[in-house]
Amino acid sequence: MRKDGVTVLTDGQVRFRWTGDVSKLEADEGFWKVPNKERLAIAVQNAEYWISEWKVYPVESAPAVPKM
């Protein structure tokens, strides 16, 4: 997540990229209740996923994001 968007990578490949004002991102609190808004959360609708590793880097030390 950056100030100008969100990028999701799996196995080093970009799978999803959204650009825009991230302050506009929000979830329907009635449906996607996040227990602690100070922490990252992930939600999936109508699918199943297996997450074996989740890496979070400070912006200044994050690896470069590959182009789509």
Buried (B, 14 or more C-beta within 10 A) or exposed (E): EEEEBEBEBEEEEEEEEEEEEEEEEEEEEEEEEEEEEEEEEEEEEEEEEEEEEEEEEEEEEEEEEEEE
